Amino acid sequence: MKHSISMTIILLGIFLLAQFIGIAVLYKYIDPAKSAATGKVEFKELPIGERPPVEEKTSFLPIIIAILIGTGFLLLLMKYNLIWIWKVWFLLAAFFALTIAWDAFLPTTMAFVLAFIFAVWKVFRPNVLVHNFTELFIYGGLAAIFVPLFNLFSVIVLLLLISAYDAYAVWKSKHMITLAKSQAKAKIFAGLMLPYKLGKVSLGKPKSGMKIKVKKVRTAILGGGDIGFPLIFAGVVLKEMGLWQSLFIPFGALLGLAVLLWNGKENRFYPAMPFISAGCFVALGIVWGIGLLM
């Protein structure tokens, strides 16, 4: 196994919770009046900005291009140690996503203020609890932006392309491994970070004075894309097929991730999206099969 049984269960549980929180956010963004008028699922406007105007059938193309450009830009920032730019970028992304997610349940002003507080806390005073708590909601906010841009065909193509890219980036070019290590070192990692235990602090007394040394602790990580992309897929199923159908998708994604974690080896990096996408497609097949029987 890649991780201990207890850590695997915790990681899978938080992953599943993030999926269902995201679906709840998306469901709150459905506009009943507009949906009744048009006969299809329509979403409310966002509290911050507008969704990009793209065609549903080809929406995977600009998303993939944006991901490639963003990854290249981030690699340059890490190479030249321009961490402050990445921190500002990460801060803004977290703030916007949290505002959108919490606006689904709270008054806009309260969502705005809380999102600002937690985004600043997350970036400048990071700790395990705040980091992972905000990660539970960030992907729901991002899904509220992107789900309305896709139909079922385009989101299937997106998952296929992302899975192929993830496999290449981890197994071939290995730049995704470099990126993950750099983010973790800078303490601004996009995704779940779960330490096995709190590091023990020991004090030394070098000539220059007191110095605190913190031991490295083994950590289980799961990239943000591995949470966000299956959630977008589930959101499109919600939009195109219905609520109960969308609730099957997180369990399929969970199954794919569980297979990877069960068969993976310790201290090795694996592309999670091929496994998660396969699980999503299995769940979609089950949904289609149930639909034919009903």
Stockholm file with secondary structure:
# STOCKHOLM 1.0

chainA/1-294         MKHSISMTIILLGIFLLAQFIGIAVLYKYIDPAKSAATGKVEFKELPIGERPPVEEKTSFLPIIIAILIGTGFLLLLMKYNLIWIWKVWFLLAAFFALTIAWDAFLPTTMAFVLAFIFAVWKVFRPNVLVHNFTELFIYGGLAAIFVPLFNLFSVIVLLLLISAYDAYAVWKSKHMITLAKSQAKAKIFAGLMLPYKLGKVSLGKPKSGMKIKVKKVRTAILGGGDIGFPLIFAGVVLKEMGLWQSLFIPFGALLGLAVLLWNGKENRFYPAMPFISAGCFVALGIVWGIGLLM
#=GR chainA/1-294 SS CCSCHHHHHHHHHHHHHHHHHHHHHHHHTBCHHHHHHHSSCCBCCCSSSCCCCCCGGGTHHHHHHHHHHHHHHHHHHHHTTCHHHHHHHHHHHHHHHHHHHHHTTSCHHHHHHHHHHHHHHHHHSCCHHHHHHHHHHHHHHHHHHHGGGCCHHHHHHHHHHHHHHHHIIIIISCHHHHHHHHHHHHTCCSEEEEESSCCCEEEECCTTSCEEEECCCCEEEEEHHHHHHHHHHHHHHHHHTCHHHHTTHHHHHHHHHHHHHHHCCTTCCCCCHHHHHHHHHHHHHHHHHHHHHC
#=GC SS_cons         CCSCHHHHHHHHHHHHHHHHHHHHHHHHTBCHHHHHHHSSCCBCCCSSSCCCCCCGGGTHHHHHHHHHHHHHHHHHHHHTTCHHHHHHHHHHHHHHHHHHHHHTTSCHHHHHHHHHHHHHHHHHSCCHHHHHHHHHHHHHHHHHHHGGGCCHHHHHHHHHHHHHHHHIIIIISCHHHHHHHHHHHHTCCSEEEEESSCCCEEEECCTTSCEEEECCCCEEEEEHHHHHHHHHHHHHHHHHTCHHHHTTHHHHHHHHHHHHHHHCCTTCCCCCHHHHHHHHHHHHHHHHHHHHHC
//
